[in-house]
Amino acid sequence: MADVSGYGNVLGACAVTLMALQVVWRFLPRQRKSFNGQVVWITGASRGLGRELALSFARAGARVILSARTQDKLKAVAEECAAVSPRRDAQPGDIVQILPLDLATAMVDVHAHGARANAMFNAHGVDILVNNGGVSSRSDALSTTLETDMRVMAINFMSPVALTKAVLPGMVQRGGGHIVVISSVQGKFGLPYRSSYAASKHALHGYFDSLRSEVASANVGVTTICPGYIATDLSLNALRGDGSAHGAMDATTAAGMDPARLAADILTAVAEGQHERSAAGCPRALPCSSMGISSACCSGSWSDERAS
Ligand SMILES: NC(=O)c1ccc[n+]([C@@H]2O[C@H](COP(=O)([O-])OP(=O)(O)OC[C@H]3O[C@@H](n4cnc5c(N)ncnc54)[C@H](OP(=O)(O)O)[C@@H]3O)[C@@H](O)[C@H]2O)c1
């Protein structure tokens, strides 16, 4: 019988070397983009992760454009952004602007929305677009109407595509920019009672992975974020099969990551130009809110969530 132990030793040594290189790579100092003065357009900025992203970018000196449907909440977030911005000598209007829009129909008015965003802050143009706004689903495929499937796809997939098309030409013209896409671990795995949601998030990966390779030479980065559960109102606003609101806070969502910590992690990923980042759905109390590797936490009972 051939002696295979020699090959085993060589493979083992290669594996250890690769792991050591990975660890060294992870901790190498990286060039980081500064957000100071950058114009950052954030959708879904009225609450949850979008609100925390707006506050984090404002804290980092960015000028932010806040979009969602609920104008009074956007105004409240705008006041918070102005209060945390380090741009002390600036007027609130030089720090934050509100651009209300409905992502379900953003495709229709996309040129008008894009023109308005690009005209803000003395027509600076959008440097970073954060496609964060979204809606989840809570129903089995059989009892989900096609209208509900299409609504989830329009909000979660078509609107990021449309808004990206509205700002990308300006980014290319100015020599750079960044598109951020908030996907989900459900952009990687399909789970029961989430067919519309999982499909919309999977579609983001196909589209934005292709786009990343097309626009890299124009100095436009694309970062896709795949979080596990985040402690926000997502489940409350999730759509049942007939399009009505789920209206319940799922236990898994309530026990999800702290959105403020996730937002800080997302800014790091964007500053470092990371292509994709997954974040574990660990409970808020745990220190491991996010990691640089895929570590989806799929705990919980699907049927419980559907019923709750
Ligand atoms: N929470 C989680 O467990 C989780 C996990 C993975 C990924 N995500 C993703 O994280 C992103 C942010 O969600 P979240 O957790 O912060 O949920 P959230 O608290 O429900 O916030 C959703 C945001 O999207 C906006 N939005 C929803 N429908 C809209 C529409 N038709 N037009 C315009 N804006 C709309 C909402 O604003 P208005 O209602 O004021 O319009 C709100 O600002 C989403 O893309 C979601 O899929 C969430």
Ligand as a Chemical Component Dictionary entry (heavy atoms), coordinates in Angstrom:
data_LIG
# 
_chem_comp.id                   LIG 
_chem_comp.type                 NON-POLYMER 
_chem_comp.pdbx_formal_charge   0 
_chem_comp.three_letter_code    LIG 
# 
loop_
_chem_comp_atom.comp_id 
_chem_comp_atom.atom_id 
_chem_comp_atom.alt_atom_id 
_chem_comp_atom.type_symbol 
_chem_comp_atom.charge 
_chem_comp_atom.model_Cartn_x 
_chem_comp_atom.model_Cartn_y 
_chem_comp_atom.model_Cartn_z 
_chem_comp_atom.pdbx_ordinal 
LIG N1  N1  N 0  -34.291 43.472 11.286 1  
LIG C1  C1  C 0  -33.717 42.361 10.838 2  
LIG O1  O1  O 0  -33.762 41.304 11.492 3  
LIG C2  C2  C 0  -32.981 42.380 9.519  4  
LIG C3  C3  C 0  -32.123 41.308 9.227  5  
LIG C4  C4  C 0  -31.435 41.316 8.020  6  
LIG C5  C5  C 0  -31.579 42.366 7.136  7  
LIG N2  N2  N 1  -32.418 43.394 7.450  8  
LIG C6  C6  C 0  -32.566 44.488 6.469  9  
LIG O2  O2  O 0  -32.210 45.705 7.078  10 
LIG C7  C7  C 0  -32.855 46.777 6.366  11 
LIG C8  C8  C 0  -33.452 47.768 7.360  12 
LIG O3  O3  O 0  -34.546 47.158 8.020  13 
LIG P1  P1  P 0  -34.824 47.353 9.574  14 
LIG O4  O4  O 0  -34.474 46.092 10.231 15 
LIG O5  O5  O -1 -34.236 48.620 10.065 16 
LIG O6  O6  O 0  -36.437 47.427 9.547  17 
LIG P2  P2  P 0  -37.475 48.588 9.934  18 
LIG O7  O7  O 0  -37.221 49.084 11.313 19 
LIG O8  O8  O 0  -38.808 48.031 9.602  20 
LIG O9  O9  O 0  -37.102 49.766 8.928  21 
LIG C9  C9  C 0  -37.414 49.677 7.564  22 
LIG C10 C10 C 0  -37.170 51.016 6.908  23 
LIG O10 O10 O 0  -37.531 50.898 5.524  24 
LIG C11 C11 C 0  -38.464 51.925 5.200  25 
LIG N3  N3  N 0  -39.448 51.441 4.235  26 
LIG C12 C12 C 0  -40.184 50.313 4.288  27 
LIG N4  N4  N 0  -41.028 50.250 3.250  28 
LIG C13 C13 C 0  -40.797 51.374 2.507  29 
LIG C14 C14 C 0  -41.367 51.914 1.321  30 
LIG N5  N5  N 0  -42.342 51.286 0.658  31 
LIG N6  N6  N 0  -40.890 53.086 0.864  32 
LIG C15 C15 C 0  -39.916 53.765 1.529  33 
LIG N7  N7  N 0  -39.349 53.307 2.646  34 
LIG C16 C16 C 0  -39.783 52.130 3.132  35 
LIG C17 C17 C 0  -39.160 52.274 6.515  36 
LIG O11 O11 O 0  -39.606 53.625 6.493  37 
LIG P3  P3  P 0  -41.152 54.100 6.316  38 
LIG O12 O12 O 0  -42.037 53.028 6.880  39 
LIG O13 O13 O 0  -41.182 55.388 7.086  40 
LIG O14 O14 O 0  -41.340 54.300 4.856  41 
LIG C18 C18 C 0  -38.017 52.131 7.510  42 
LIG O15 O15 O 0  -37.280 53.313 7.569  43 
LIG C19 C19 C 0  -33.873 46.112 5.438  44 
LIG O16 O16 O 0  -33.370 46.061 4.120  45 
LIG C20 C20 C 0  -33.984 44.703 5.985  46 
LIG O17 O17 O 0  -34.362 43.759 5.001  47 
LIG C21 C21 C 0  -33.114 43.427 8.623  48 
# 
loop_
_chem_comp_bond.comp_id 
_chem_comp_bond.atom_id_1 
_chem_comp_bond.atom_id_2 
_chem_comp_bond.value_order 
_chem_comp_bond.pdbx_ordinal 
LIG N1  C1  SING 1  
LIG C1  O1  DOUB 2  
LIG C1  C2  SING 3  
LIG C2  C3  SING 4  
LIG C2  C21 DOUB 5  
LIG C3  C4  DOUB 6  
LIG C4  C5  SING 7  
LIG C5  N2  DOUB 8  
LIG N2  C6  SING 9  
LIG N2  C21 SING 10 
LIG C6  O2  SING 11 
LIG C6  C20 SING 12 
LIG O2  C7  SING 13 
LIG C7  C8  SING 14 
LIG C7  C19 SING 15 
LIG C8  O3  SING 16 
LIG O3  P1  SING 17 
LIG P1  O4  DOUB 18 
LIG P1  O5  SING 19 
LIG P1  O6  SING 20 
LIG O6  P2  SING 21 
LIG P2  O7  DOUB 22 
LIG P2  O8  SING 23 
LIG P2  O9  SING 24 
LIG O9  C9  SING 25 
LIG C9  C10 SING 26 
LIG C10 O10 SING 27 
LIG C10 C18 SING 28 
LIG O10 C11 SING 29 
LIG C11 N3  SING 30 
LIG C11 C17 SING 31 
LIG N3  C12 SING 32 
LIG N3  C16 SING 33 
LIG C12 N4  DOUB 34 
LIG N4  C13 SING 35 
LIG C13 C14 SING 36 
LIG C13 C16 DOUB 37 
LIG C14 N5  SING 38 
LIG C14 N6  DOUB 39 
LIG N6  C15 SING 40 
LIG C15 N7  DOUB 41 
LIG N7  C16 SING 42 
LIG C17 O11 SING 43 
LIG C17 C18 SING 44 
LIG O11 P3  SING 45 
LIG P3  O12 DOUB 46 
LIG P3  O13 SING 47 
LIG P3  O14 SING 48 
LIG C18 O15 SING 49 
LIG C19 O16 SING 50 
LIG C19 C20 SING 51 
LIG C20 O17 SING 52 
# 
